[in-house]
Each structure stands twice: as structure tokens, then as C-alpha cells.
Amino acid sequence: AMLNRAVSELVAYTPGTAFYASDQGHQNIRLSFCYPTPDEIREGVRRLAKVVHREMELVKLFASQQKGKSND
């Protein structure tokens, strides 16, 4: 889901799970860049950071909703 949101911001990455034979890498991403200028790389990182922050907000919201349901 986060990758789709990143692509909508014109930034892509490879999920870390692609680089492990076992069930690892869920907390990792791999960025690849060789042609962009330093300014373009900074802009890409800024866009990716925006996506990551939104994802973290969604996780917090979901967790608080689940906690509220368990208290009912």
C-alpha cells in the first residue's frame, strides 16, 4: 500500500523483502538512483518522507481505533 502511495508521488522503491530469501526485510526499503541530480534526489526523498509520515499517521489511527474497540 505504501509503495502505491509513493508511486502516486512519482517516487518508487523496492521493498526490502525482495532482497531476503527468508521472511525478513519488512522494515526495509531500497532506493536506487544514478541519473538524478542532487536536487532531484532531495526532492524525491522529500516526497518519500511525506508518504512515510502519512503511513505512520494511518498506522497510529488504526491502532487507536483498534484499542477503542477492545475497550468497548
C-alpha positions as CSV (number, residue, x, y, z in Angstrom):
1,A,0.0,0.0,0.0
2,M,2.8,2.5,0.8
3,L,4.5,1.7,-2.5
4,N,1.4,2.6,-4.4
5,R,1.2,5.9,-2.5
6,A,4.9,6.6,-3.2
7,V,4.4,5.9,-6.9
8,S,1.5,8.4,-6.9
9,E,4.1,11.0,-5.6
10,L,6.3,9.9,-8.6
11,V,8.8,8.1,-6.3
12,A,9.5,4.4,-6.3
13,Y,11.5,2.0,-4.2
14,T,12.0,-1.7,-3.9
15,P,10.6,-3.4,-0.8
16,G,13.3,-4.9,1.4
17,T,11.7,-8.3,1.3
18,A,12.9,-8.6,-2.3
19,F,16.5,-8.9,-1.0
20,Y,16.0,-11.7,1.5
21,A,15.4,-15.4,0.9
22,S,13.8,-15.8,4.3
23,D,10.9,-13.8,5.8
24,Q,12.9,-10.7,6.5
25,G,13.2,-7.1,5.2
26,H,9.7,-5.9,6.1
27,Q,11.1,-2.8,7.8
28,N,13.5,-2.0,4.9
29,I,13.3,-0.3,1.5
30,R,15.9,0.1,-1.2
31,L,16.4,3.3,-3.1
32,S,18.2,3.3,-6.4
33,F,19.4,6.4,-8.1
34,C,22.2,7.1,-10.5
35,Y,20.9,9.7,-13.1
36,P,19.0,12.2,-11.0
37,T,20.8,15.4,-9.9
38,P,21.4,16.0,-6.2
39,D,18.4,18.5,-6.2
40,E,16.2,15.8,-7.8
41,I,17.3,13.3,-5.2
42,R,16.5,15.7,-2.4
43,E,13.0,16.3,-3.9
44,G,12.5,12.5,-4.2
45,V,13.5,12.0,-0.6
46,R,11.2,14.9,0.5
47,R,8.2,13.2,-1.4
48,L,9.0,9.8,0.1
49,A,9.2,11.3,3.6
50,K,5.8,12.8,3.1
51,V,4.4,9.3,2.1
52,V,6.2,7.7,5.1
53,H,4.7,10.3,7.5
54,R,1.2,9.8,6.2
55,E,1.7,6.0,6.5
56,M,2.7,6.4,10.1
57,E,-0.3,8.6,10.8
58,L,-2.6,5.9,9.3
59,V,-0.9,3.2,11.5
60,K,-1.5,5.3,14.6
61,L,-5.1,6.0,13.7
62,F,-5.8,2.3,13.0
63,A,-4.1,1.3,16.3
64,S,-6.1,3.8,18.3
65,Q,-9.4,2.6,16.7
66,Q,-8.5,-1.0,17.5
67,K,-7.7,0.0,21.1
68,G,-11.1,1.8,21.3
69,K,-12.9,-1.3,20.1
70,S,-11.2,-3.6,22.6
71,N,-12.3,-1.3,25.4
72,D,-15.9,-1.5,24.4
